[in-house]
Amino acid sequence: MRDAMGQLGGDSNKINPLVPVDLVIDHSVQVDVARSENAVQANMELEFKRNKERFAFLKWGSTAFQNMLVVPPGSGIVHQVNLEYLGRVVFNTDGVLYPDSVVGTDSHTTMIDGLGVAGWGVGGIEAEATMLGQPMSMVLPGVVGFKLNGKLRNGVTATDLVLTVTQMLRKHGVVGKFVEFYGDGMGELSLADRATIANMSPEYGATMGFFPVDHVTLQYLKLTGRSDETVARIEAYLRANKMFVDYDEPQAERVYSSYLQLDLADVEPCVSGPKRPHDRVPLREMKADWHSCLSNKVGFKGFAVPKEAQDKVAKFSFHGQPAELKHGSVVIAAITSCTNTSNPSVMLGAALVAKKACELGLKVKPWIKTSLAPGSGVVTKYLQKSGLQKYFNEQGFHIVGYGCTTCIGNSGDLDESVASAISENDILAAAVLSGNRNFEGRVHPLTRANYLASPPLVVAYALAGTVDIDFDKEPIGTGKDGKSVYFKDIWPTTEEVAEVVQSSVLPDMFKSTYEAITKGNPMWNELTVPAATSYAWDPNSTYIHEPPYFKNMTLNPPGAHGVKDAYCLLNFGDSITTDHISPAGSIHRDSPAAKFLLERGVDPKDFNSYGSRRGNDEVMARGTFANIRLVNKLLNGEVGPKTVHIPTGEKLYVFDAAMRYKSAGYDTIVLAGAEYGSGSSRDWAAKGPMLLGVKAVIAKSFERIHRSNLVGMGIIPLCFKDGQDADTLGLTGHERYSIDLPSNIGEIRPGQDVTVTTDNGKSFICTVRFDTEVELAYFNHGGILPYAIRNLMKQ
C-alpha cells in the first residue's frame, strides 16, 4: 500500500481514498513439476486448480473496491514487480509532488529502499487497519550509518556482500532501527546490488536499509522503462528538497545514532547456514564448518551426529539408476527468492556457470531437485536474449514459475526414492538456495541443513552434489576429457558477467513485460466473480472462512486486563521464528490441520500448504506451533509440534492442549528467549496464538513486526529485565502465571514495568512492550481490528 498516511473518506466502497492500493497477488508457486520444459504451465495449472477460491476472492476484491489494482498471479514476486514497475519514487497526484512510501504485508517490502523509496514490512493486521483509515504509529527509530568504501573483488557477488552485511548488522544490533548506506563505495554498487542488500533488512533486524536516490537510481529508472520526463521530474523534485545525493559534489559529514564501515574489497565468497541467515560461512571454510556442525551438539550450528555414523552411505535406486546419499548430499538446489532473482548480475552469472559446466561435460545428478523461479518475466527475456537459458535447462534448472518457491517452503515433494533414502537412513540432507531464510523446517521437512548462497553458488553446489567439499582443493567432478574440473574452471569473472549484462538487459524488456502484466493470463481472466460489494461466505469452504475476530464484539471496548493463573502453553529458547509459530509450508499428514481437512473430505494430495490456506482460520489455528522442528523445553529435548498439558501431564499436539485449556476456562502464556518472532512478517503468528487462547508472551526480546502483530491481536508482549530469562529465574513452565496490569487503561504507560507472579511464590519484574499510546488504545479495544471497526462505526 503506497502513501499510507491518509484518512478514511465517506465512500464505504473505497479503501482509504488517499491510498492508491497496488495489490500484487504474490502467490508462492509450489514446485510440483521441475526439470521439465513445460514446468511453468504445469505448475500454474496446479496452482489455479488448488487455489481457485483464493484467487476468486482477491479478484472479487478488485471489483468491490474502487481504488485497488490487482496484478494477477504468475506475474512475478511482489518486491521485484514493485522495484521494476510499481515504485514511483516521487508521487504526482494532480500536480502535487511528494515522496513515495510503501508498507507491505511481507517483511521483504524493504527491497524498495534500494530505489530510494521509504518502505518496510508490517503484519497483515496492521495493513488491514491502515486500509481502513487507521494511521500507523511507531517509536522514532535510531538511524545507523553504514559506510561503504572500495570495490568488490573479482568474482565476488552481491549475495556475498549482503550475507556479510547481514552478519555485521545482526551483531551490531539494529532491531527497530533504520540503516542508511553511504560512502564512496555506493558508486560501485548497481541498483540491483543495493536492492539485494535492502531486501534482507528483516534478516539483519532493521526496519529498513535505505539507499538515498542518486545517479545510479536515475539510470535504473530509465533502464526499467520509466519515461525521461518522469525521471527528470523525480531528480528536480529531490534536488529542490535536498533529498538527492550527488557523489560528484563534496559530501557533508552525516550524523547518525551509531556507525559501521565496510571495505567492499574485504568481502569474500560465502554462504549462510545451516539454520539461520546470519550464520555466515566463508566458502574457504565451508568443509571444516560442515564437519563441525555434524559433531556439535544440537543447536543452530550443530546436529550431534555420532562420529561412527558421519561417513554413512545410503545406496538406492533412482528410476533404475544406482544412486547414493551421504550426510551433506544436496537434494534441493533452487535459484529462487526476491533477494536474488531481480539481480541480472547473479542470475546471468549463474547461467554462465551452467554454460561452462556444460562445455566441460559436467552434469547435475538427476536426483537433485533443481529449479529456477524468476521474480519477473524480464528475467526470462534476458536469459533468452543472452542464449544462456538452454544451459540452465541442460543442468535441470528449468523455469518452474514466477513467484516465491523454495524460499517460502514450496519446494514440492522430493522423489519418493530420495525421500525414502533420507528417512530410512537418517541422512542429513542439504538444500542450497538463493533465498533469504533457511530456518528449521521451512525449506523442506527432509532437508535439515539449508544454506543460503548466490545463484552461481547454487549451480556450483548442485554440480558438486554435496556441501561437504572444499572448492579450493577438491574437484567438482570429472570432465568429458577425463580430467578433474575445479571450481575455478567454471566460475565467471566479473568482466564476463558485466559484458553479458550490458548486452542482454535492455529497457524494451521491462516495457513489454509490464505493458502486458495487468492483462493477466487465460486462467486468471476466466475466473468469474459476483459483482457484489459484500463477500458471500461459503461455510463449507476449507480455503476461505469468515474469521471470528468480530463475533460478539460490543460497541464499547472491553478495556485493559491482566492475566490470572495462566498455564504455560510452551517454553522456548532463543530465535523462535514466525516459521516455528505459524509455518507456511506443507501440512503434515498426522497434524490437527490434516485431521480437520480429512474430516471434510479433502484428499491428502490436495492438502496444499498452510500459506495457501491462510484464508481459513480453522486450518490456521490448528497449524499454529505445528513446525516439525519445534523445540519446546516442556518436552525435555523431544523435537516436534507437541507440548505437555500441565494439569494432566499428557503430551498433546499444541492445538489440542490449547483447546483443553480454553474449554476448561484457563488462559495461557508463552515463555521465550531472545529474538522471538524473527523472520517473516506473518500475521498468523499472532492471530493463531490469539485463537489458541494465549494472553501474553514473555520473552528476552522481540523482532519488531511480530511484537506489533501481537499487540494488534490483543496479546500482551512482555520483556524480561536485562540479564534475566526463564532459566535464570528458575522458571520451568510448570507454574501458573499472573500478570498485574491495571484494568484502567489510563493507568498504563508505554514501556512501564509490571510484576509477574507464579503460584509457587516466584515474583519478577517485566517491561510491558506497548511502545506507544496508540498501541495502548489497541489493547483497550482488544486489538487493532476492533479498534478500527469501532472508529468506523462512529463516523
Secondary structure, 3 states (H helix, E strand, C coil): CECCCCCCCCCCCCCCCCCCEEEECCCCCCCCCCCCCCHHHHHHHHHHHHHHHHHHHHHHHHHHCCCEEEECCCCECHHHHHHHHHCCCEEEECCEEEECEEEECCHHHHHHHHHCCEEEECCHHHHHHHHCCCCCCCCCCCEEEEEEECCCCCCCCHHHHHHHHHHHHHHHCCCCCEEEEECHHHHHCCHHHHHHHHHCHHHHCCCEEECCCCHHHHHHHHHCCCCHHHHHHHHHHHHHCCCCCCCCCCCCCCCCCEEEEEEHHHCCCEEECCCCCCCEEEHHHHHHHHHHHHHCCCECCECCCCHHHCCCEEEEEECCEEEEEECCEEEEEEECCHHHHCCHHHHHHHHHHHHHHHHHCCCCCCCCEEEECCCEHHHHHHHHHHCCHHHHHHCCCCECCCCCCHHHCCCCCCCHHHHHHHHHHCCCEEEEECCCCCCCCCCCCCEEEEEECCHHHHHHHHHHCECCCCCCCCCCEECCCCCEECHHHHCCCHHHHHHHHHHHCCHHHHHHHHHCHHHCCHHHHCCCCCCCCCCCCCCCCCCCCCCCCCCCCCCCCCCCCCEEEEEEEEECCCCCEHHHHCCCCECCCCCHHHHHHHHCCCCHHHCCECHHHCCCHHHHHHCCCCCCCCECHHHCCCECCEEEECCCCEEEEHHHHHHHHHHCCCCEEEECCCCECECCCCCHHHHHHHHHCEEEEEECCECHHHHHHHHHCCCEEEEECCCCCCCCCCCCCCCEEEECCCCCHHHCCCCCEEEEEECCCCEEEEEECCCCHHHHHHHHCCCHHHHHHHHHHHC
